[in-house]
């Protein structure tokens, strides 16, 4: 059985949907979850969707960021990632970026 093939316009529309419907991010440091506004939305040259948000140094202090999550405008979590970002040697906020790959499978 052959795979159904999506048109390139449909794949592009899916990328645009992701960009337009991401609401906010959350990150966990020191056992506390914090919400972050989306600071950047881009389609990269390799067609990945990039979503960026700020890890706030003043709020986190020297704790390690251990988890990040992205949410849609419907309030549902789109994805999560375990991370280990040591903020102790950082003087300023950090822009953290997640990427989504939208492509036709073989």
N, C-alpha and C positions, 0 to 999 in steps of 0.2 A: 504494500500500500504506500503510495507516494504522499509526502508531506504537502499540505496546502501551502501555497506561497502567497505571502502578503505583498501588495504593491508598495513601492518605495514611498509613495505619498502617505500610505497608512502608517508606515514605520516613522516617518517624519511627524505625522500628527500625534503619534504616541509620545514622541520626545517632547513635543510642544505641550501635550497634556501634563506630563510630569513637571515641566517647568512652571506651568500656570497653576497647578493645583497642589503644590507643596505649601504647607502652612507654616510650620515651625520645626525646630529641633529641640531635643532635650539631651543633656549630658549629666553624667553622674561623677561626682568627686567627693571624697571624704564621706561617703554614704548618703549624700544629699543630691537629689535630682534638681537641676536648674533648667529653665526654659530659655531658648535663644531664638531671636528673630532670624529669618533668612537674610543674609547680607549680600549674597551673590547667586545668580542663576545664569548658567551659560550652556551653550552647546559647543563642545570642544571640536577641534579640527578633525578628530577621529570619530565624530558623531556621538560620543558619550555625553550624557547630561551631567553637568556638574552643579552641585548645590553646596554653598558655603555658609558657615555661621561662625560666630565669635565665641571662643572659650574665654570667659571673663576672668582675668587674673585677680582683680580685686575681690571677686566673689569666691574664687577657688582657693586663693592663697597659695600655699606650698603643697597642697594635696595633689594626688595623681588622678587624672581623669581616667575612669575605667570602662565607661560605656557611653555610646552615642546612639541616638534614635532620630528618625525623620518621620514627620506626621503630615498627612494630607489635610485638605480643607474640610473634609468630613469628620475630622477628629481621630481617624484610625491611624495606627502606627503602620507605616509603609515598610520599615526595615530597621534593623538594629545591628550594632557591631560592638564586640568587646575590643577595647583599646588599652594602651598603657602609655599615657602622656604625662610625664613627670613635670609638674609646673614649678618645682622648687628652684630651678635655675633660670626661670623665665622672668623677665622684667615687665613685659607688656602682654596685652591680650594676644591670643593666637587665632588666626583664621583657619578653621578646620573645614576640609572639603570632602564630600562623598561623591561618588560618581555612579551612574547607572548606565549600563550598556543595553541598548535596544537594537536588536538585529534579528535577521531571519536565520533560523537554524537550518542546518544542512538536511 
